[in-house]
Amino acid sequence: MPVGVPKVPFRAPGDEDANWVDLYNRLYRERLLFLAQDINHEIANQLMGLMVYLSAEDANKDIFSFINCPGGSVIPGVGLFDVMQIIVPDVHTICMGVAASMGSFILIGGEITKRIALPHARVMIHQPASSYYDGPAADFHKESQHVTMLRDYITKCYIERTSNPGEVIQRDLNRDVFMSATEARAYGIVDAVAEG
């Protein structure tokens, strides 16, 4: 039988009694966000909304984003990355488990010097891909142009946020590159590996 999401007590300021709330809602109140699934429109919209809300609530308190993400859709991932760049509070990114594909892109989106990997975390980078397209050739050509534009943007972000030369990033995005936490730090994807 599945356990589900645990409930924990939470007492709002001014309340006499605590209410039982879902664990993640309680952690969100402490500015701790979790990306623990494939990135899709729904999860990206929820996280973007939370980040904007927390930024408006208190622009001086950092936000912590814990990542255990095998990848996902490019457009929602790019949207989440962009929101992380425009909100006022610093966003710490912490890789626990895996940050693969778009998960690694979100990982590099954290405030530089505040990107961390846990000791046994794994990171994987590669280029964005389009799903097989079954339609008119003209539409396929338009989609391929869009994917190329997204690839160029993602490449530019990896270059800027890892300080690796363009030719290194372009080469590595042409294949799946798997890294340990220490390799991800040496590559510039994270700034530190948490001590175990």
Solvent accessible surface area in square Angstrom, and as a share of the most:
residue,aa,sasa,rsa
1,M,227,1.01
2,P,121,0.76
3,V,140,0.81
4,G,54,0.52
5,V,73,0.42
6,P,68,0.43
7,K,121,0.51
8,V,36,0.21
9,P,71,0.45
10,F,43,0.18
11,R,147,0.54
12,A,32,0.25
13,P,133,0.84
14,G,85,0.82
15,D,62,0.32
16,E,156,0.70
17,D,109,0.57
18,A,38,0.29
19,N,88,0.45
20,W,169,0.59
21,V,37,0.21
22,D,37,0.19
23,L,52,0.26
24,Y,78,0.30
25,N,78,0.40
26,R,64,0.23
27,L,39,0.20
28,Y,43,0.16
29,R,108,0.40
30,E,93,0.42
31,R,10,0.04
32,L,44,0.22
33,L,0,0.00
34,F,38,0.16
35,L,2,0.01
36,A,60,0.47
37,Q,83,0.37
38,D,77,0.40
39,I,2,0.01
40,N,59,0.30
41,H,113,0.50
42,E,119,0.53
43,I,20,0.10
44,A,1,0.01
45,N,88,0.45
46,Q,95,0.42
47,L,4,0.02
48,M,38,0.17
49,G,40,0.39
50,L,41,0.20
51,M,1,0.01
52,V,79,0.45
53,Y,115,0.44
54,L,2,0.01
55,S,14,0.09
56,A,88,0.68
57,E,80,0.36
58,D,45,0.23
59,A,40,0.31
60,N,140,0.72
61,K,112,0.47
62,D,42,0.22
63,I,0,0.00
64,F,70,0.29
65,S,3,0.02
66,F,48,0.20
67,I,0,0.00
68,N,58,0.30
69,C,0,0.00
70,P,76,0.48
71,G,3,0.02
72,G,36,0.34
73,S,50,0.32
74,V,23,0.13
75,I,86,0.44
76,P,8,0.05
77,G,0,0.00
78,V,18,0.10
79,G,23,0.23
80,L,1,0.01
81,F,6,0.03
82,D,56,0.29
83,V,20,0.12
84,M,10,0.05
85,Q,74,0.33
86,I,132,0.67
87,I,19,0.10
88,V,108,0.62
89,P,6,0.04
90,D,42,0.22
91,V,4,0.02
92,H,25,0.11
93,T,0,0.00
94,I,14,0.07
95,C,0,0.00
96,M,51,0.23
97,G,41,0.40
98,V,46,0.27
99,A,0,0.00
100,A,9,0.07
101,S,21,0.14
102,M,8,0.04
103,G,0,0.00
104,S,0,0.00
105,F,1,0.01
106,I,1,0.01
107,L,0,0.00
108,I,0,0.00
109,G,3,0.03
110,G,0,0.00
111,E,70,0.32
112,I,77,0.39
113,T,105,0.61
114,K,55,0.23
115,R,6,0.02
116,I,52,0.26
117,A,0,0.00
118,L,67,0.34
119,P,49,0.31
120,H,155,0.69
121,A,1,0.01
122,R,115,0.42
123,V,0,0.00
124,M,20,0.09
125,I,0,0.00
126,H,54,0.24
127,Q,63,0.28
128,P,14,0.09
129,A,84,0.65
130,S,48,0.31
131,S,92,0.59
132,Y,193,0.73
133,Y,71,0.27
134,D,130,0.67
135,G,42,0.40
136,P,84,0.53
137,A,86,0.67
138,A,76,0.59
139,D,58,0.30
140,F,104,0.43
141,H,109,0.49
142,K,141,0.60
143,E,49,0.22
144,S,42,0.27
145,Q,102,0.45
146,H,80,0.36
147,V,32,0.19
148,T,76,0.44
149,M,110,0.49
150,L,18,0.09
151,R,42,0.15
152,D,85,0.44
153,Y,66,0.25
154,I,3,0.02
155,T,6,0.04
156,K,103,0.44
157,C,5,0.03
158,Y,3,0.01
159,I,53,0.27
160,E,105,0.47
161,R,38,0.14
162,T,11,0.07
163,S,103,0.66
164,N,29,0.15
165,P,69,0.43
166,G,21,0.20
167,E,123,0.55
168,V,34,0.19
169,I,0,0.00
170,Q,90,0.40
171,R,131,0.48
172,D,4,0.02
173,L,0,0.00
174,N,93,0.48
175,R,126,0.46
176,D,76,0.39
177,V,22,0.13
178,F,140,0.58
179,M,10,0.04
180,S,28,0.18
181,A,1,0.01
182,T,74,0.43
183,E,96,0.43
184,A,0,0.00
185,R,108,0.40
186,A,94,0.73
187,Y,33,0.13
188,G,16,0.16
189,I,0,0.00
190,V,2,0.01
191,D,49,0.25
192,A,43,0.33
193,V,31,0.18
194,A,33,0.25
195,E,172,0.77
196,G,108,1.04
